[in-house]
Amino acid sequence: DVARRGAGLVAEHAKRLQAYAGAFPAEAAELQRRIAGRLPNDWEASLPRYEIGGDAPTRNVSQASIKALSAAIPELIGGSADLSESNLTDIHDGGRFTATESGRNISFGVREHAMASITNGIAYHGGLIPFSATFLTFSDYLRGSLRLSALAGIGSIFVFTHDSIGLGEDGPTHQPVEHYAALRAIPNVRFIRPGDPNEAAAAWGVAIERRTAPTILAFTRQKLPVLDGSRELAREGVRKGAYVLREATGGTPKAILISTGSELHLAVAAADLLEASGLRWSQLESPGPAEIAWLEEAAPDNPSLYSTLAAFYARQRRFVDVELLPREFAQEQVDPALQAQHGGVGQTPRHQRPLQRGAGGVQRENARPDVRGAFLRRPV
């Protein structure tokens, strides 16, 4: 009886859809496009681009990207856990969704787990591209729902702002530390920390395209400078998961610097200092699952390290050529928790300590490794 009634309901729906298409062909075609999950033509062209010399908090770039995408993609819908003024996730002129009114902005309230569950439900239904937002440190409260979206293979988008140390008056309760490792460890989740405004816009493009798995976008409160090369390279580079932002000058590099997120511009500045001192380098930006790694020439022909690096790059979605790295590298593994929590304590070498914020801000000199040693901060 259930099967018979179900078949009748399906037939009735098909009949009504056919009648609707006859009366409203343009609207029916748009509905079918959304249900099928096809994106509008040229939607990515709406994403903003930024010129060298400028700067912006990546949460502001996210807001500009949402504004552009919401005009190009009418099925984009979302909201925040009562933090829209901080997360900057409003769809302007999109209306407020309520029990009695239609709209594209959802006021989820301070209930992150329920917010993520609702986002997943919208994604399950199809026809809409949903996102939800909170502070990165509050991702703990919705981890169960986020993990289910990964298991289910649905394209929920999670916007987490207030990444990194530039948190202003909010302080350590709002400072993510262990969250990076925990979120990156969830299979089938793409966790992106954009390193500059062009990468932030490109990250939204990746999230929109990724309809069969969830994407996390981590944005900053503080301004990040537009980096040379990102305007041309970020779109495809972020899509791949990592890319070479700047090549070494003067031949084969003696060091490769790998960085992500709001620390990228510090790594670039440190690389400039290294190159000025005569050490050639390449800057590899990895907005996906990697953190800072410093590699320096230490010992000839180290096959064990070479195998480790090969495995590392295989995890970076297999697009970085392992031959970028000469075989004459060595490593000293560093505990990320030690680096994050106990920098400068005990026997921790200076080049393994976390960046220091003082009156002059985070100093690029603190990011420069000691040329006598070498370590690799392994991704998680």
GUPAFI-998567 format. One record per residue (C-alpha): residue in three letters; x, y, z. Coordinates in steps of 0.1 Angstrom, whole numbers, plus 5000, padded with zeros to 4 digits. Layout:
// GUPAFI-998567
rest: ALA, X: X, Y: Y, Z: Z $
...
// end
This chain:
// GUPAFI-998567
rest: ASP, X: 5000, Y: 5000, Z: 5000 $
rest: VAL, X: 5028, Y: 5024, Z: 5008 $
rest: ALA, X: 5045, Y: 5017, Z: 4975 $
rest: ARG, X: 5012, Y: 5022, Z: 4956 $
rest: ARG, X: 5005, Y: 5055, Z: 4974 $
rest: GLY, X: 5041, Y: 5067, Z: 4968 $
rest: ALA, X: 5039, Y: 5060, Z: 4931 $
rest: GLY, X: 5007, Y: 5080, Z: 4930 $
rest: LEU, X: 5023, Y: 5109, Z: 4947 $
rest: VAL, X: 5053, Y: 5109, Z: 4923 $
rest: ALA, X: 5030, Y: 5107, Z: 4893 $
rest: GLU, X: 5009, Y: 5136, Z: 4906 $
rest: HIS, X: 5041, Y: 5157, Z: 4912 $
rest: ALA, X: 5053, Y: 5150, Z: 4877 $
rest: LYS, X: 5019, Y: 5161, Z: 4863 $
rest: ARG, X: 5019, Y: 5193, Z: 4883 $
rest: LEU, X: 5055, Y: 5201, Z: 4873 $
rest: GLN, X: 5046, Y: 5196, Z: 4836 $
rest: ALA, X: 5016, Y: 5219, Z: 4839 $
rest: TYR, X: 5038, Y: 5245, Z: 4857 $
rest: ALA, X: 5064, Y: 5243, Z: 4829 $
rest: GLY, X: 5037, Y: 5249, Z: 4803 $
rest: ALA, X: 5024, Y: 5279, Z: 4821 $
rest: PHE, X: 5058, Y: 5293, Z: 4833 $
rest: PRO, X: 5086, Y: 5279, Z: 4811 $
rest: ALA, X: 5114, Y: 5303, Z: 4823 $
rest: GLU, X: 5106, Y: 5298, Z: 4860 $
rest: ALA, X: 5103, Y: 5260, Z: 4855 $
rest: ALA, X: 5137, Y: 5258, Z: 4838 $
rest: GLU, X: 5152, Y: 5278, Z: 4866 $
rest: LEU, X: 5137, Y: 5255, Z: 4892 $
rest: GLN, X: 5149, Y: 5224, Z: 4874 $
rest: ARG, X: 5184, Y: 5239, Z: 4871 $
rest: ARG, X: 5185, Y: 5245, Z: 4909 $
rest: ILE, X: 5172, Y: 5210, Z: 4917 $
rest: ALA, X: 5197, Y: 5194, Z: 4894 $
rest: GLY, X: 5225, Y: 5214, Z: 4912 $
rest: ARG, X: 5237, Y: 5231, Z: 4880 $
rest: LEU, X: 5253, Y: 5265, Z: 4886 $
rest: PRO, X: 5244, Y: 5296, Z: 4865 $
rest: ASN, X: 5267, Y: 5304, Z: 4836 $
rest: ASP, X: 5296, Y: 5327, Z: 4844 $
rest: TRP, X: 5288, Y: 5328, Z: 4881 $
rest: GLU, X: 5325, Y: 5328, Z: 4891 $
rest: ALA, X: 5331, Y: 5361, Z: 4872 $
rest: SER, X: 5312, Y: 5379, Z: 4899 $
rest: LEU, X: 5338, Y: 5372, Z: 4926 $
rest: PRO, X: 5359, Y: 5403, Z: 4935 $
rest: ARG, X: 5396, Y: 5406, Z: 4927 $
rest: TYR, X: 5421, Y: 5428, Z: 4946 $
rest: GLU, X: 5452, Y: 5446, Z: 4935 $
rest: ILE, X: 5486, Y: 5446, Z: 4951 $
rest: GLY, X: 5491, Y: 5474, Z: 4976 $
rest: GLY, X: 5456, Y: 5470, Z: 4992 $
rest: ASP, X: 5446, Y: 5452, Z: 5023 $
rest: ALA, X: 5414, Y: 5440, Z: 5040 $
rest: PRO, X: 5401, Y: 5416, Z: 5067 $
rest: THR, X: 5392, Y: 5384, Z: 5049 $
rest: ARG, X: 5358, Y: 5384, Z: 5067 $
rest: ASN, X: 5351, Y: 5417, Z: 5048 $
rest: VAL, X: 5362, Y: 5400, Z: 5016 $
rest: SER, X: 5338, Y: 5372, Z: 5025 $
rest: GLN, X: 5310, Y: 5397, Z: 5028 $
rest: ALA, X: 5318, Y: 5412, Z: 4994 $
rest: SER, X: 5319, Y: 5377, Z: 4979 $
rest: ILE, X: 5285, Y: 5368, Z: 4994 $
rest: LYS, X: 5271, Y: 5400, Z: 4980 $
rest: ALA, X: 5284, Y: 5392, Z: 4945 $
rest: LEU, X: 5275, Y: 5355, Z: 4946 $
rest: SER, X: 5240, Y: 5361, Z: 4959 $
rest: ALA, X: 5233, Y: 5383, Z: 4929 $
rest: ALA, X: 5247, Y: 5357, Z: 4905 $
rest: ILE, X: 5234, Y: 5326, Z: 4923 $
rest: PRO, X: 5198, Y: 5331, Z: 4936 $
rest: GLU, X: 5197, Y: 5298, Z: 4954 $
rest: LEU, X: 5224, Y: 5309, Z: 4979 $
rest: ILE, X: 5209, Y: 5312, Z: 5014 $
rest: GLY, X: 5223, Y: 5313, Z: 5049 $
rest: GLY, X: 5228, Y: 5330, Z: 5082 $
rest: SER, X: 5247, Y: 5332, Z: 5115 $
rest: ALA, X: 5244, Y: 5321, Z: 5151 $
rest: ASP, X: 5235, Y: 5356, Z: 5162 $
rest: LEU, X: 5268, Y: 5369, Z: 5150 $
rest: SER, X: 5260, Y: 5383, Z: 5116 $
rest: GLU, X: 5274, Y: 5417, Z: 5125 $
rest: SER, X: 5308, Y: 5401, Z: 5133 $
rest: ASN, X: 5308, Y: 5372, Z: 5108 $
rest: LEU, X: 5296, Y: 5396, Z: 5081 $
rest: THR, X: 5273, Y: 5371, Z: 5064 $
rest: ASP, X: 5242, Y: 5390, Z: 5055 $
rest: ILE, X: 5228, Y: 5388, Z: 5020 $
rest: HIS, X: 5219, Y: 5424, Z: 5015 $
rest: ASP, X: 5183, Y: 5430, Z: 5002 $
rest: GLY, X: 5177, Y: 5393, Z: 5007 $
rest: GLY, X: 5150, Y: 5396, Z: 5033 $
rest: ARG, X: 5147, Y: 5378, Z: 5066 $
rest: PHE, X: 5134, Y: 5342, Z: 5066 $
rest: THR, X: 5107, Y: 5338, Z: 5093 $
rest: ALA, X: 5077, Y: 5315, Z: 5099 $
rest: THR, X: 5055, Y: 5339, Z: 5079 $
rest: GLU, X: 5079, Y: 5357, Z: 5055 $
rest: SER, X: 5102, Y: 5344, Z: 5028 $
rest: GLY, X: 5139, Y: 5355, Z: 5027 $
rest: ARG, X: 5175, Y: 5345, Z: 5022 $
rest: ASN, X: 5188, Y: 5355, Z: 5056 $
rest: ILE, X: 5182, Y: 5330, Z: 5084 $
rest: SER, X: 5185, Y: 5341, Z: 5120 $
rest: PHE, X: 5196, Y: 5308, Z: 5136 $
rest: GLY, X: 5200, Y: 5322, Z: 5171 $
rest: VAL, X: 5228, Y: 5312, Z: 5196 $
rest: ARG, X: 5225, Y: 5274, Z: 5189 $
rest: GLU, X: 5254, Y: 5263, Z: 5167 $
rest: HIS, X: 5245, Y: 5226, Z: 5166 $
rest: ALA, X: 5209, Y: 5233, Z: 5155 $
rest: MET, X: 5222, Y: 5258, Z: 5130 $
rest: ALA, X: 5245, Y: 5233, Z: 5114 $
rest: SER, X: 5218, Y: 5207, Z: 5114 $
rest: ILE, X: 5193, Y: 5230, Z: 5097 $
rest: THR, X: 5220, Y: 5238, Z: 5071 $
rest: ASN, X: 5225, Y: 5201, Z: 5064 $
rest: GLY, X: 5188, Y: 5197, Z: 5061 $
rest: ILE, X: 5186, Y: 5224, Z: 5034 $
rest: ALA, X: 5215, Y: 5208, Z: 5016 $
rest: TYR, X: 5198, Y: 5174, Z: 5018 $
rest: HIS, X: 5167, Y: 5188, Z: 5001 $
rest: GLY, X: 5185, Y: 5203, Z: 4972 $
rest: GLY, X: 5177, Y: 5233, Z: 4951 $
rest: LEU, X: 5195, Y: 5257, Z: 4975 $
rest: ILE, X: 5231, Y: 5263, Z: 4985 $
rest: PRO, X: 5231, Y: 5268, Z: 5023 $
rest: PHE, X: 5258, Y: 5283, Z: 5046 $
rest: SER, X: 5260, Y: 5290, Z: 5083 $
rest: ALA, X: 5285, Y: 5310, Z: 5103 $
rest: THR, X: 5300, Y: 5315, Z: 5138 $
rest: PHE, X: 5334, Y: 5322, Z: 5153 $
rest: LEU, X: 5360, Y: 5295, Z: 5146 $
rest: THR, X: 5365, Y: 5288, Z: 5182 $
rest: PHE, X: 5328, Y: 5280, Z: 5186 $
rest: SER, X: 5330, Y: 5253, Z: 5159 $
rest: ASP, X: 5332, Y: 5229, Z: 5188 $
rest: TYR, X: 5295, Y: 5233, Z: 5194 $
rest: LEU, X: 5285, Y: 5221, Z: 5160 $
rest: ARG, X: 5311, Y: 5194, Z: 5153 $
rest: GLY, X: 5286, Y: 5166, Z: 5154 $
rest: SER, X: 5265, Y: 5182, Z: 5126 $
rest: LEU, X: 5295, Y: 5191, Z: 5106 $
rest: ARG, X: 5308, Y: 5156, Z: 5108 $
rest: LEU, X: 5275, Y: 5142, Z: 5096 $
rest: SER, X: 5276, Y: 5165, Z: 5066 $
rest: ALA, X: 5310, Y: 5149, Z: 5058 $
rest: LEU, X: 5297, Y: 5114, Z: 5063 $
rest: ALA, X: 5266, Y: 5122, Z: 5042 $
rest: GLY, X: 5285, Y: 5138, Z: 5014 $
rest: ILE, X: 5264, Y: 5170, Z: 5012 $
rest: GLY, X: 5277, Y: 5205, Z: 5003 $
rest: SER, X: 5271, Y: 5225, Z: 5034 $
rest: ILE, X: 5293, Y: 5256, Z: 5038 $
rest: PHE, X: 5305, Y: 5266, Z: 5072 $
rest: VAL, X: 5319, Y: 5302, Z: 5076 $
rest: PHE, X: 5341, Y: 5306, Z: 5107 $
rest: THR, X: 5355, Y: 5340, Z: 5114 $
rest: HIS, X: 5380, Y: 5354, Z: 5139 $
rest: ASP, X: 5407, Y: 5331, Z: 5128 $
rest: SER, X: 5442, Y: 5335, Z: 5142 $
rest: ILE, X: 5456, Y: 5359, Z: 5168 $
rest: GLY, X: 5442, Y: 5392, Z: 5156 $
rest: LEU, X: 5411, Y: 5391, Z: 5178 $
rest: GLY, X: 5411, Y: 5426, Z: 5194 $
rest: GLU, X: 5393, Y: 5428, Z: 5227 $
rest: ASP, X: 5378, Y: 5392, Z: 5226 $
rest: GLY, X: 5409, Y: 5376, Z: 5240 $
rest: PRO, X: 5419, Y: 5339, Z: 5245 $
rest: THR, X: 5383, Y: 5325, Z: 5249 $
rest: HIS, X: 5378, Y: 5334, Z: 5213 $
rest: GLN, X: 5413, Y: 5323, Z: 5201 $
rest: PRO, X: 5413, Y: 5290, Z: 5181 $
rest: VAL, X: 5443, Y: 5269, Z: 5188 $
rest: GLU, X: 5435, Y: 5232, Z: 5186 $
rest: HIS, X: 5406, Y: 5237, Z: 5163 $
rest: TYR, X: 5427, Y: 5236, Z: 5131 $
rest: ALA, X: 5440, Y: 5201, Z: 5138 $
rest: ALA, X: 5405, Y: 5189, Z: 5149 $
rest: LEU, X: 5387, Y: 5202, Z: 5119 $
rest: ARG, X: 5414, Y: 5191, Z: 5094 $
rest: ALA, X: 5412, Y: 5156, Z: 5108 $
rest: ILE, X: 5376, Y: 5151, Z: 5098 $
rest: PRO, X: 5376, Y: 5130, Z: 5066 $
rest: ASN, X: 5359, Y: 5146, Z: 5035 $
rest: VAL, X: 5360, Y: 5181, Z: 5049 $
rest: ARG, X: 5378, Y: 5208, Z: 5030 $
rest: PHE, X: 5392, Y: 5233, Z: 5055 $
rest: ILE, X: 5405, Y: 5265, Z: 5038 $
rest: ARG, X: 5425, Y: 5294, Z: 5055 $
rest: PRO, X: 5429, Y: 5321, Z: 5029 $
rest: GLY, X: 5461, Y: 5340, Z: 5031 $
rest: ASP, X: 5451, Y: 5372, Z: 5015 $
rest: PRO, X: 5419, Y: 5389, Z: 5000 $
rest: ASN, X: 5422, Y: 5372, Z: 4966 $
rest: GLU, X: 5425, Y: 5338, Z: 4982 $
rest: ALA, X: 5394, Y: 5346, Z: 5004 $
rest: ALA, X: 5373, Y: 5353, Z: 4973 $
rest: ALA, X: 5387, Y: 5322, Z: 4956 $
rest: ALA, X: 5378, Y: 5301, Z: 4987 $
rest: TRP, X: 5341, Y: 5311, Z: 4983 $
rest: GLY, X: 5344, Y: 5299, Z: 4947 $
rest: VAL, X: 5357, Y: 5265, Z: 4958 $
rest: ALA, X: 5329, Y: 5262, Z: 4984 $
rest: ILE, X: 5302, Y: 5270, Z: 4959 $
rest: GLU, X: 5315, Y: 5243, Z: 4935 $
rest: ARG, X: 5319, Y: 5217, Z: 4961 $
rest: ARG, X: 5283, Y: 5202, Z: 4962 $
rest: THR, X: 5291, Y: 5167, Z: 4974 $
rest: ALA, X: 5311, Y: 5175, Z: 5006 $
rest: PRO, X: 5313, Y: 5202, Z: 5032 $
rest: THR, X: 5337, Y: 5232, Z: 5031 $
rest: ILE, X: 5350, Y: 5253, Z: 5060 $
rest: LEU, X: 5360, Y: 5288, Z: 5053 $
rest: ALA, X: 5382, Y: 5304, Z: 5080 $
rest: PHE, X: 5384, Y: 5342, Z: 5078 $
rest: THR, X: 5402, Y: 5369, Z: 5098 $
rest: ARG, X: 5391, Y: 5399, Z: 5118 $
rest: GLN, X: 5424, Y: 5417, Z: 5111 $
rest: LYS, X: 5435, Y: 5431, Z: 5078 $
rest: LEU, X: 5457, Y: 5410, Z: 5055 $
rest: PRO, X: 5478, Y: 5426, Z: 5026 $
rest: VAL, X: 5472, Y: 5416, Z: 4990 $
rest: LEU, X: 5502, Y: 5396, Z: 4980 $
rest: ASP, X: 5520, Y: 5398, Z: 4948 $
rest: GLY, X: 5509, Y: 5371, Z: 4924 $
rest: SER, X: 5477, Y: 5361, Z: 4942 $
rest: ARG, X: 5454, Y: 5380, Z: 4918 $
rest: GLU, X: 5466, Y: 5358, Z: 4889 $
rest: LEU, X: 5472, Y: 5325, Z: 4909 $
rest: ALA, X: 5447, Y: 5323, Z: 4937 $
rest: ARG, X: 5416, Y: 5311, Z: 4918 $
rest: GLU, X: 5432, Y: 5279, Z: 4905 $
rest: GLY, X: 5457, Y: 5276, Z: 4933 $
rest: VAL, X: 5431, Y: 5275, Z: 4961 $
rest: ARG, X: 5410, Y: 5251, Z: 4940 $
rest: LYS, X: 5440, Y: 5227, Z: 4939 $
rest: GLY, X: 5447, Y: 5231, Z: 4976 $
rest: ALA, X: 5481, Y: 5247, Z: 4974 $
rest: TYR, X: 5504, Y: 5265, Z: 4949 $
rest: VAL, X: 5537, Y: 5282, Z: 4944 $
rest: LEU, X: 5531, Y: 5318, Z: 4952 $
rest: ARG, X: 5566, Y: 5330, Z: 4944 $
rest: GLU, X: 5595, Y: 5312, Z: 4929 $
rest: ALA, X: 5631, Y: 5315, Z: 4942 $
rest: THR, X: 5654, Y: 5337, Z: 4923 $
rest: GLY, X: 5688, Y: 5327, Z: 4911 $
rest: GLY, X: 5684, Y: 5290, Z: 4907 $
rest: THR, X: 5672, Y: 5259, Z: 4927 $
rest: PRO, X: 5659, Y: 5269, Z: 4961 $
rest: LYS, X: 5678, Y: 5259, Z: 4992 $
rest: ALA, X: 5646, Y: 5263, Z: 5013 $
rest: ILE, X: 5609, Y: 5259, Z: 5007 $
rest: LEU, X: 5585, Y: 5278, Z: 5030 $
rest: ILE, X: 5550, Y: 5265, Z: 5033 $
rest: SER, X: 5524, Y: 5287, Z: 5050 $
rest: THR, X: 5487, Y: 5292, Z: 5052 $
rest: GLY, X: 5462, Y: 5317, Z: 5064 $
rest: SER, X: 5470, Y: 5350, Z: 5081 $
rest: GLU, X: 5506, Y: 5339, Z: 5087 $
rest: LEU, X: 5514, Y: 5338, Z: 5049 $
rest: HIS, X: 5524, Y: 5374, Z: 5046 $
rest: LEU, X: 5548, Y: 5370, Z: 5075 $
rest: ALA, X: 5563, Y: 5340, Z: 5058 $
rest: VAL, X: 5568, Y: 5360, Z: 5026 $
rest: ALA, X: 5585, Y: 5388, Z: 5046 $
rest: ALA, X: 5607, Y: 5362, Z: 5063 $
rest: ALA, X: 5616, Y: 5347, Z: 5030 $
rest: ASP, X: 5626, Y: 5382, Z: 5017 $
rest: LEU, X: 5650, Y: 5384, Z: 5047 $
rest: LEU, X: 5664, Y: 5349, Z: 5040 $
rest: GLU, X: 5669, Y: 5357, Z: 5003 $
rest: ALA, X: 5686, Y: 5390, Z: 5012 $
rest: SER, X: 5710, Y: 5370, Z: 5034 $
rest: GLY, X: 5718, Y: 5348, Z: 5004 $
rest: LEU, X: 5695, Y: 5318, Z: 5010 $
rest: ARG, X: 5673, Y: 5311, Z: 4979 $
rest: TRP, X: 5637, Y: 5301, Z: 4987 $
rest: SER, X: 5604, Y: 5293, Z: 4971 $
rest: GLN, X: 5571, Y: 5303, Z: 4988 $
rest: LEU, X: 5545, Y: 5276, Z: 4986 $
rest: GLU, X: 5510, Y: 5288, Z: 4997 $
rest: SER, X: 5488, Y: 5261, Z: 5011 $
rest: PRO, X: 5453, Y: 5274, Z: 5021 $
rest: GLY, X: 5442, Y: 5238, Z: 5026 $
rest: PRO, X: 5453, Y: 5212, Z: 5052 $
rest: ALA, X: 5488, Y: 5224, Z: 5060 $
rest: GLU, X: 5505, Y: 5248, Z: 5085 $
rest: ILE, X: 5539, Y: 5265, Z: 5085 $
rest: ALA, X: 5568, Y: 5243, Z: 5075 $
rest: TRP, X: 5604, Y: 5255, Z: 5073 $
rest: LEU, X: 5628, Y: 5232, Z: 5054 $
rest: GLU, X: 5665, Y: 5239, Z: 5052 $
rest: GLU, X: 5695, Y: 5222, Z: 5037 $
rest: ALA, X: 5711, Y: 5200, Z: 5064 $
rest: ALA, X: 5724, Y: 5167, Z: 5052 $
rest: PRO, X: 5729, Y: 5150, Z: 5018 $
rest: ASP, X: 5708, Y: 5122, Z: 5005 $
rest: ASN, X: 5682, Y: 5116, Z: 5031 $
rest: PRO, X: 5657, Y: 5090, Z: 5017 $
rest: SER, X: 5637, Y: 5088, Z: 5049 $
rest: LEU, X: 5629, Y: 5125, Z: 5048 $
rest: TYR, X: 5623, Y: 5123, Z: 5011 $
rest: SER, X: 5596, Y: 5096, Z: 5017 $
rest: THR, X: 5581, Y: 5117, Z: 5044 $
rest: LEU, X: 5578, Y: 5147, Z: 5021 $
rest: ALA, X: 5564, Y: 5126, Z: 4993 $
rest: ALA, X: 5536, Y: 5113, Z: 5016 $
rest: PHE, X: 5530, Y: 5149, Z: 5028 $
rest: TYR, X: 5525, Y: 5162, Z: 4993 $
rest: ALA, X: 5504, Y: 5132, Z: 4983 $
rest: ARG, X: 5480, Y: 5144, Z: 5010 $
rest: GLN, X: 5480, Y: 5178, Z: 4995 $
rest: ARG, X: 5457, Y: 5164, Z: 4968 $
rest: ARG, X: 5486, Y: 5152, Z: 4947 $
rest: PHE, X: 5493, Y: 5183, Z: 4927 $
rest: VAL, X: 5526, Y: 5194, Z: 4941 $
rest: ASP, X: 5555, Y: 5178, Z: 4923 $
rest: VAL, X: 5577, Y: 5162, Z: 4949 $
rest: GLU, X: 5607, Y: 5169, Z: 4927 $
rest: LEU, X: 5604, Y: 5205, Z: 4938 $
rest: LEU, X: 5623, Y: 5194, Z: 4969 $
rest: PRO, X: 5659, Y: 5184, Z: 4966 $
rest: ARG, X: 5668, Y: 5153, Z: 4985 $
rest: GLU, X: 5693, Y: 5171, Z: 5007 $
rest: PHE, X: 5668, Y: 5181, Z: 5035 $
rest: ALA, X: 5665, Y: 5169, Z: 5071 $
rest: GLN, X: 5638, Y: 5174, Z: 5096 $
rest: GLU, X: 5633, Y: 5177, Z: 5133 $
rest: GLN, X: 5596, Y: 5171, Z: 5141 $
rest: VAL, X: 5579, Y: 5197, Z: 5164 $
rest: ASP, X: 5549, Y: 5191, Z: 5185 $
rest: PRO, X: 5523, Y: 5217, Z: 5174 $
rest: ALA, X: 5508, Y: 5219, Z: 5209 $
rest: LEU, X: 5542, Y: 5226, Z: 5223 $
rest: GLN, X: 5548, Y: 5253, Z: 5197 $
rest: ALA, X: 5514, Y: 5269, Z: 5203 $
rest: GLN, X: 5514, Y: 5268, Z: 5240 $
rest: HIS, X: 5550, Y: 5268, Z: 5253 $
rest: GLY, X: 5571, Y: 5288, Z: 5229 $
rest: GLY, X: 5602, Y: 5300, Z: 5245 $
rest: VAL, X: 5599, Y: 5276, Z: 5275 $
rest: GLY, X: 5626, Y: 5252, Z: 5285 $
rest: GLN, X: 5649, Y: 5241, Z: 5257 $
rest: THR, X: 5627, Y: 5250, Z: 5227 $
rest: PRO, X: 5649, Y: 5266, Z: 5201 $
rest: ARG, X: 5642, Y: 5302, Z: 5191 $
rest: HIS, X: 5631, Y: 5292, Z: 5155 $
rest: GLN, X: 5605, Y: 5268, Z: 5169 $
rest: ARG, X: 5588, Y: 5294, Z: 5191 $
rest: PRO, X: 5554, Y: 5309, Z: 5180 $
rest: LEU, X: 5553, Y: 5344, Z: 5166 $
rest: GLN, X: 5554, Y: 5371, Z: 5192 $
rest: ARG, X: 5530, Y: 5401, Z: 5192 $
rest: GLY, X: 5544, Y: 5432, Z: 5209 $
rest: ALA, X: 5540, Y: 5469, Z: 5206 $
rest: GLY, X: 5551, Y: 5467, Z: 5169 $
rest: GLY, X: 5528, Y: 5438, Z: 5161 $
rest: VAL, X: 5538, Y: 5404, Z: 5149 $
rest: GLN, X: 5574, Y: 5407, Z: 5137 $
rest: ARG, X: 5586, Y: 5391, Z: 5106 $
rest: GLU, X: 5620, Y: 5385, Z: 5122 $
rest: ASN, X: 5604, Y: 5361, Z: 5146 $
rest: ALA, X: 5593, Y: 5340, Z: 5117 $
rest: ARG, X: 5628, Y: 5336, Z: 5104 $
rest: PRO, X: 5643, Y: 5302, Z: 5111 $
rest: ASP, X: 5678, Y: 5297, Z: 5126 $
rest: VAL, X: 5699, Y: 5288, Z: 5096 $
rest: ARG, X: 5719, Y: 5263, Z: 5117 $
rest: GLY, X: 5689, Y: 5241, Z: 5124 $
rest: ALA, X: 5659, Y: 5227, Z: 5105 $
rest: PHE, X: 5624, Y: 5215, Z: 5114 $
rest: LEU, X: 5592, Y: 5205, Z: 5096 $
rest: ARG, X: 5560, Y: 5213, Z: 5113 $
rest: ARG, X: 5540, Y: 5185, Z: 5099 $
rest: PRO, X: 5504, Y: 5190, Z: 5088 $
rest: VAL, X: 5475, Y: 5172, Z: 5105 $
// end
